[in-house]
Amino acid sequence: MLPTRPKARSVQQCEIYLDRLAAIMRREGQVEARKLLPLVVRLEAELQAARAEDALLEELLQRAHRPFVNHIKESELDNE
């Protein structure tokens, strides 16, 4: 069986996890907090990816409101 791709996290989920990690890191102190830095780095990367995906999705959805797109018939899209 092939390994499954990790589920993409939303911006909101990443923010919540980072907030929780920050609280844990503050409580545990600097020495223990350093052990969690790789997880923070990973979540920060996932947060940036989620923000980029949200921006791209918004941009694509805005295309539907452009006059040119509204004139394209679905049959024309199928022929390409």
TORVEX-792756 format. One line per field, with one value per residue: residue in one letter; z, x, y of N, C-alpha, C in turn; residue number from 0. Coordinates in steps of 0.05 Angstrom, whole numbers. Layout:
TORVEX-792756
code	(A,...)
n_c3	(Z,...)
n_c1	(X,...)
n_c2	(Y,...)
ca_c3	(Z,...)
ca_c1	(X,...)
ca_c2	(Y,...)
c_c3	(Z,...)
c_c1	(X,...)
c_c2	(Y,...)
pos	(NUM,...)
***
This chain:
TORVEX-792756
code	(M,L,P,T,R,P,K,A,R,S,V,Q,Q,C,E,I,Y,L,D,R,L,A,A,I,M,R,R,E,G,Q,V,E,A,R,K,L,L,P,L,V,V,R,L,E,A,E,L,Q,A,A,R,A,E,D,A,L,L,E,E,L,L,Q,R,A,H,R,P,F,V,N,H,I,K,E,S,E,L,D,N,E)
n_c3	(0,-17,14,45,28,71,104,84,122,146,145,193,226,230,255,305,324,327,365,410,414,426,477,506,499,527,578,589,586,560,546,539,503,456,435,409,366,312,299,301,259,217,220,210,157,134,146,114,64,64,65,16,-19,-7,-26,-80,-94,-84,-123,-170,-165,-171,-224,-248,-248,-287,-349,-397,-383,-372,-422,-445,-468,-440,-477,-510,-477,-472,-521,-523)
n_c1	(17,11,41,1,-12,3,-49,-69,-64,-106,-103,-125,-122,-66,-51,-76,-49,3,-4,-16,31,67,48,60,115,130,115,148,200,263,303,275,238,268,271,224,226,235,184,156,179,162,106,102,119,77,36,49,44,-10,-33,-15,-42,-95,-95,-85,-130,-170,-156,-166,-221,-239,-232,-277,-312,-295,-307,-291,-287,-340,-362,-345,-364,-383,-378,-338,-294,-288,-269,-216)
n_c2	(-24,44,101,151,218,272,307,370,428,480,553,573,527,520,568,561,515,536,576,544,515,557,571,524,523,569,556,511,529,554,515,465,484,492,441,436,468,447,429,476,504,471,478,533,534,504,539,583,559,546,597,616,581,595,648,639,609,647,685,655,646,698,706,685,727,761,793,766,711,700,697,651,588,525,484,501,498,443,428,439)
ca_c3	(0,-19,36,39,30,95,100,85,144,139,159,220,242,235,275,331,333,334,391,431,418,440,506,517,500,548,604,593,588,536,540,529,480,433,424,393,343,286,295,296,231,198,220,197,128,127,147,89,41,65,57,-13,-31,-3,-44,-108,-97,-86,-149,-190,-163,-181,-253,-256,-250,-309,-372,-416,-373,-373,-450,-453,-465,-432,-500,-520,-459,-477,-546,-521)
ca_c1	(0,26,37,-17,-2,-7,-71,-62,-76,-117,-90,-135,-110,-37,-50,-84,-27,26,-10,-13,60,79,41,75,143,134,112,169,226,279,317,255,226,285,265,199,231,230,155,148,188,144,80,105,119,50,20,55,33,-40,-39,-10,-64,-119,-92,-88,-158,-185,-150,-180,-250,-244,-232,-304,-326,-285,-324,-282,-294,-369,-370,-336,-384,-370,-371,-312,-273,-285,-255,-187)
ca_c2	(0,69,120,172,246,286,325,398,443,507,575,573,505,526,589,549,498,553,588,524,509,580,569,502,530,588,541,492,542,555,490,446,496,487,415,438,486,435,428,504,509,457,491,559,528,497,563,599,544,549,625,618,566,611,670,629,602,672,697,640,651,725,704,679,752,776,791,746,685,696,692,624,567,500,467,511,488,414,423,444)
c_c3	(0,5,27,43,55,88,103,108,134,154,188,237,249,256,303,341,342,361,414,436,433,470,519,520,522,575,609,595,562,528,527,504,454,420,406,368,316,279,288,267,211,197,207,167,119,127,122,65,41,57,27,-28,-30,-23,-73,-113,-101,-113,-171,-189,-173,-212,-263,-260,-273,-334,-392,-408,-376,-402,-460,-448,-456,-455,-512,-503,-465,-502,-545,-511)
c_c1	(18,21,18,-4,-13,-29,-62,-77,-86,-100,-99,-123,-81,-34,-56,-61,-3,21,-7,16,74,73,57,104,149,134,137,197,242,292,298,242,242,279,240,203,227,200,145,155,169,117,80,105,91,31,24,43,2,-48,-35,-33,-90,-118,-96,-118,-176,-181,-166,-210,-257,-246,-260,-321,-316,-303,-316,-290,-324,-378,-361,-358,-370,-362,-344,-289,-268,-269,-225,-172)
c_c2	(25,87,142,199,258,305,354,412,470,528,576,551,510,547,578,532,515,567,569,517,532,578,547,510,550,575,524,504,538,529,470,457,492,460,416,456,473,434,456,511,496,470,518,555,520,521,580,585,547,577,628,604,583,635,662,622,627,685,682,644,679,725,699,705,769,772,769,718,679,691,664,604,541,483,476,501,458,409,427,421)
pos	(0,1,2,3,4,5,6,7,8,9,10,11,12,13,14,15,16,17,18,19,20,21,22,23,24,25,26,27,28,29,30,31,32,33,34,35,36,37,38,39,40,41,42,43,44,45,46,47,48,49,50,51,52,53,54,55,56,57,58,59,60,61,62,63,64,65,66,67,68,69,70,71,72,73,74,75,76,77,78,79)
***
